[in-house]
């Protein structure tokens, strides 16, 4: 049975951050907590959002870590409750948006955050009591602004997913203007996150034709514009299309993701300093080759359809040409040559595999990997 659900209100264009007061009123927020990170504040992007808020009363939490943690959620919840806030505005990349979703749960639900993690059976425990969220992405990567999920490192060190349609932001304000100052390497890494979402959700076996169409269009936009956006951050057309590709990847991944993300989530939990989008870029070529043998991939000619979307014309049944195109794109973007170049050693293999086997994306891959197959994918990605 196909479950298809679309979605939330999206404002996509230059200057849409000016709509923040209107959206606060529409969603009933009288005093939001603005959740962001030190880099966004230092870059002056937070000032643009606060200026757009105008006379709307608000509080600010600006200490979102590189990968959001349960400890940071608690710190933000303390401000949320102390200041009498009634909603959240996330200004930043996926980390700030995911942290805001964690706050939306923790500020309105009892018990430790892991109680509500997907793999702990916690999704049904997340109720409509969650605090409302408005998402203002400042990177074109995670798409968390239109997604029902969040990824948070909980107190025991696991990087866990939290999923509920109640967590879907009430509004996504996608203003490419806010991404114009993003450094080249971060543009590349977050852009590869968006491309990974589009490709992995297109390979996922669940039946959702609208999601397939959205992800293929997002892949084509992302592939055509990621190098331009990386090489010239002021390229408005490239920035607009990368923002759209990011949003489209997340609109589509209600289908599910797969082994790329189960591995990236696990390794990101083992070493929170590693960037999620960069990890996705490292794992994606080998996972494409691994998935090539899946019956659903072959029956629907999914590798060939992705090859057409990125403009390489054809792809062999083993995914070799598609994998090489991905590696070449990583090189052109100046991303690491592999996991080893990111400081990952064989000593982490067992921990990565253990976490990947338990991750919520593990079973939505078109081929459900064994421990040995995960080991081969990691080794080939080094």
C-alpha positions, -999 to 999 in steps of 0.1 A, spaced: 0 0 0 13 35 -9 11 62 17 14 96 1 12 128 22 20 163 10 30 184 31 33 219 45 33 255 34 64 265 16 76 300 6 104 297 -19 120 328 -34 145 356 -27 132 379 1 107 355 16 123 359 51 103 391 53 72 369 57 82 358 92 58 382 111 29 370 88 37 334 95 40 339 132 5 353 132 -8 325 110 6 298 132 -4 316 165 31 323 177 32 353 200 67 348 214 89 323 195 123 310 205 147 316 176 170 286 174 203 291 156 241 285 159 272 307 165 282 306 129 248 319 117 250 347 142 286 356 134 278 357 96 251 382 102 223 359 89 206 358 123 204 397 122 185 395 89 159 371 104 155 391 136 152 423 116 124 406 95 107 397 128 104 434 136 82 439 166 74 402 172 85 394 208 111 366 208 140 349 227 171 335 211 191 302 216 223 305 195 243 275 208 233 247 184 263 224 180 276 210 147 255 179 153 226 186 176 227 169 210 202 162 238 222 184 261 217 213 237 180 205 235 177 207 273 196 241 273 172 255 247 141 241 265 152 259 297 152 292 278 119 283 261 102 277 294 118 306 313 109 331 286 73 319 282 78 310 245 50 293 225 67 282 193 101 280 176 117 296 146 148 276 134 173 298 115 201 277 101 210 244 85 198 210 94 214 211 128 194 241 140 161 229 124 166 194 140 174 209 173 143 230 172 122 199 165 139 182 195 129 212 216 94 210 202 92 175 217 110 180 249 93 212 259 59 196 257 64 159 265 77 142 296 107 120 300 141 117 283 143 125 246 152 89 236 117 79 247 105 94 214 131 80 191 119 60 161 139 29 168 127 29 204 91 28 192 87 64 202 70 79 171 34 72 183 42 89 216 49 123 198 15 140 199 -1 171 185 10 189 217 44 195 202 54 232 199 49 246 164 80 252 143 88 276 115 119 266 96 142 291 78 170 271 62 203 289 55 219 260 37 207 240 7 212 205 20 192 186 46 157 197 36 146 194 73 124 224 67 98 201 49 106 169 67 88 151 95 120 139 111 150 151 132 183 136 140 197 142 175 226 126 194 211 115 227 228 113 260 241 77 255 260 87 224 236 73 198 226 94 168 189 87 166 160 97 144 127 112 156 98 110 132 62 122 134 40 143 111 34 165 141 70 176 138 66 189 103 73 227 103 41 247 99 59 269 74 92 265 54 106 299 45 131 290 18 150 322 10 180 316 -12 193 350 -3 203 336 31 226 310 15 246 335 -6 274 338 20 278 301 25 315 291 21 324 269 -9 332 237 10 300 240 30 280 247 -2 294 216 -17 289 193 13 253 205 20 246 203 -17 258 167 -18 234 160 11 205 172 -11 217 150 -40 220 120 -17 185 125 -6 172 127 -41 191 96 -52 185 75 -22 148 81 -19 144 74 -56 161 40 -50 140 32 -20 115 4 -28 83 20 -13 56 29 -39 52 66 -42 52 79 -78 49 116 -69 80 113 -47 99 96 -75 91 125 -98 100 151 -73 133 134 -64 143 130 -101 136 167 -108 155 176 -76 185 155 -87 186 171 -121 185 206 -106 211 198 -79 235 181 -104 233 210 -129 238 238 -103 260 224 -74 293 232 -91 281 267 -101 269 274 -66 302 262 -51 324 281 -75 304 313 -74 283 318 -42 267 349 -57 251 330 -86 215 336 -79 201 311 -103 223 283 -89 214 293 -53 177 292 -61 179 258 -78 200 243 -49 175 255 -24 148 239 -45 168 206 -49 172 205 -11 136 210 -4 126 185 -31 148 158 -17 132 161 17 97 163 2 104 130 -15 122 111 13 89 103 31 95 71 9 125 63 31 162 65 27 187 37 29 222 24 35 239 57 28 221 73 57 222 44 80 261 45 77 263 83 79 241 84 110 261 58 127 295 72 118 283 107 127 273 95 161 307 79 166 325 111 156 302 141 158 328 163 142 323 147 108 299 166 85 268 146 76 266 157 39 302 149 33 298 114 48 268 109 24 290 119 -5 316 94 5 292 65 9 269 72 -20 290 57 -49 295 23 -32 258 21 -21 247 28 -57 268 -2 -68 255 -23 -39 219 -14 -47 223 -22 -84 215 -59 -79 181 -52 -62 151 -65 -81 132 -32 -77 162 -12 -91 165 -34 -121 127 -38 -128 122 0 -127 155 8 -144 162 32 -116 200 35 -123 194 44 -159 167 70 -150 191 87 -126 219 86 -152 196 103 -176 187 130 -150 224 138 -144 232 138 -181 256 109 -185 232 92 -209 235 56 -198 245 34 -169 255 -3 -168 235 -27 -147 262 -27 -120 261 10 -114 298 15 -123 293 45 -145 269 62 -121 293 56 -91 322 70 -111 302 101 -120 296 107 -83 333 103 -74 341 127 -102 316 152 -89 331 149 -54 366 156 -69 353 187 -88 337 200 -56 370 197 -36 355 171 -12 377 145 5 388 115 -16 373 91 9 367 83 46 404 79 53 410 115 42 384 125 68 404 107 96 382 76 97 402 44 105 394 7 105 391 8 143 356 23 139 343 -3 115 326 -25 142 309 5 158 297 19 125 282 -14 115 265 -19 148 249 15 146 239 11 109 222 -22 116 200 -5 142 194 27 122 158 36 111 171 38 74 186 3 74 155 -16 64 142 9 38 172 3 15 163 -17 -17 188 -44 -5 189 -49 33 226 -52 40 242 -78 62 270 -69 86 295 -83 61 281 -62 33 282 -31 53 319 -38 61 326 -41 23 308 -8 16 328 10 43 361 -5 32 355 5 -5 346 40 7 379 46 25 
